[in-house]
Amino acid sequence: MSAPATDSTAYSPRQNDVLDSALRLLVEGGEKALTTAGLARAANCSKESLYKWFGDRDGLLSAVIEFQARKVRVPAEAEGLLNAAELRQRLEEFARELLAVLASDASLALNRLAIGQASGEGARLGRLLQERGRRGIGRRIEALLEAARDAGLLAFDEAGEAYATLYGLIVTDQHLRWLLGEKPDPASFGPRAEKAVAAFLRLHGIQGFPP
């Protein structure tokens, strides 16, 4: 059975509750715990509903990953022309959201599973994390970066490369340390976000930003 499109903005509150249950199963028991029967019991729904909403197992995993990635909220553009202060504020908000989601138990569990399966058939989980996770987030923030370029605030050749630079400055090696067991410190997310965005604007900002 092929999987339906996994645009989480189209999910109902009930479907979002089911995806929350799926994430809890993954955190508590790993991918093997995420069975159709197990999820149906945990979410108090029928297996038929799960197939209707998410399709096959890959469709469900894809939906779970995108559901988690959508927790990184990309701030909407303000009406009218974007200015330097608004751009900085939006990028810092994005950076804080990204760090908070990457540091969550659900995201760490998903990434650890993907790493553990990278050399086998389970490598599909890693591919889904790349496509529905990081790249999915990237497609949304790239629209803001392009709007800033159109407003004369940023200079870059390709939005994907600019996003990769921003992502690297925000995350650095911190995500790897969390994956290896270091406890996340939410109090550090704000200062880290500000520092990362300041570095990004030094590289790509062309108007209205202090040196």
N, C-alpha and C positions, 0 to 999 in steps of 0.2 A: 504494500500500500504506500503510495507516495504521500509525503508530508505536505500539509497546507502551508501557505505562506505564514511566516512567523513575525508579523508586525504586531508587537505587543500593544500598540496604541489601540488595536481593534479588540483586545480582550475585554471580557466583562469582569466585574468584580469577582464573580464566582470562579472564573478561569484563573484570575490572579491568585485567589486563595489556593487553588489546586497547584499552581506553580510554586507558591510558598511552601506547600507541603512537600513537593518534589525536592526543593532545595534542602529542607530539613532531613529528608531521607538520605540525600547525598552526603550531607555533613556528618550524619550519625553512622551511616553504614556503607558509604562508598557507592560506586556505580551499580554493584550487584544488588544493592538494596532497592534500587529504583526499577522495580518491575511494575507492569501494568496492574497486577493484582494487589501488590503492596501499596501502590499509590492510590488505587481505588479505595482500599480500606482506610488509609491514612486521611484521605480527603473526603471520605464519605460520599463517593460518587460511583457511577457505573463504569465498567471498562468500555462499554459502547460510547459513553460520552467522551472518554479520553481519546479514543480513536477518531471520533468525529471532530474534536477540537484540534488535536495535534498530529494526527496521522500515526506513523510508525514510531519505533523507538528513537531513531535519529531525529524525527520531527519533534518528539518530546524533548530530547536533549537540546536541540537547537532553540526551542522555545524557552527552556529553562535558562540557557546562557543569555539569550537576548533579553529576557525578563530581568536578569541580574544586571546586564549592561545598561539597561534603560534607567537604572537607579542613578547613573551618572547623568544628572540633568544638565543639558546644555542651555545656558541662558538665552532667551529670545532677544533678537535685536530690538532696540528702542525705535520708536517711530521717528522718522526723519533721519538726518545724517548722523552716523555714529561718530562720537568724539573720543579723544584719547582717554579721558577719565572713565567713560562708560566702558571702553574696551578693556582697560586694565581691571576694572571691577568684575566684568564678565569672565575674563580669563582666570582671575583669582578664584572666583566662585567655582568655575569648572575644575580647577586644580584641587580645591578642597574636596569637592564631590568625588573626583577620581581617586584620591588617596583613601577616602573613607570607604568606598566600595571595594577597592583592591585589598584593604586591610580587613574586610569582613570575613567571618568564618566561612560563609558560603563561597565567596570568591577564592579564598585560599584552598578550600576543599576541592573545588573544581580544578584549579591549577595543579594541585598535587596529584590528583587523579590523572590528569592529562600527561604530566611528566612521567608518572609511573608506567603509563601505557605507550609511551612514545615510540618504543622499538617494536611493538606488535600491532596486531589488527586494531587494537584500541586507539591507535594514533588518530582515528577519526575524531575523537574528542578534542584533541589539540587543534585539528583543523577547524572544528566548529567554534572553538574558543577564539581562534584568530579571525574568522570571518564574521561571526555574530557578536563577538566581544569587542576586541580592540578595533577592528576595522569598522564595525558598526558604530562605535563611539566616534571614530575618526570621521566618518561620513557626515556626522552631525556637526562636529566642531569645525570642520573644514568650511562649512557654509558661513560661519561667523568670521573665520580668517579671511575668506574671499571678500566678504562685505567690508572688512577693515581695509583690505588692499584697495578696493574700489573707492573707499572714502579717503584714500591717500595717507593712511596711518601706518600701513605695513608694506614691506617690499619683500617679495619672494617669487620664485619662478613657478613652483608647483605646490599646491596646497597640501598634498599628501606628505611631501618632504618637510614642509613647515610644521605640520602636525607631529611628525616623527621627532622633530627637534624639541617641540614643546613637551611631548610625552616623556622623552628622555630626561629633560631638565626637571620635570615634576617627580618622576619615579626614581631616577638614578638607580642605585643598587638596592634601594630600600625594599622593593617588592621581593627580591631574592632573599634578603635577610629574614623577612617575614615568613617566606616559604620554608626557610631552614629552622624556624622556631622562635625567632626573636618576637617579643610581644609588641604589637603596635602601640604607639603613644598618640592618641587623638589630639592631645594638646599641641603636638608639633605640626599638625597638618596646616594650620593657618600660616605660621612663619615660613614653613617649607613652600607653601603655595606662593606667598609673596616673593620669596627669593627666586623661585623658578620663573615666575612671570617677569620679574625685573630683568633676569638674564635673557629671557626670550625677546623682550622689547629692546634690549641693547643690541641684539643680533639683527632684528628685523624691523624695529620701529623707526620711522622716518619723520614723524611730525608730532610735536607736543609732548614728548617724553623727556624727562630729565636724564642727563648722562649717567 
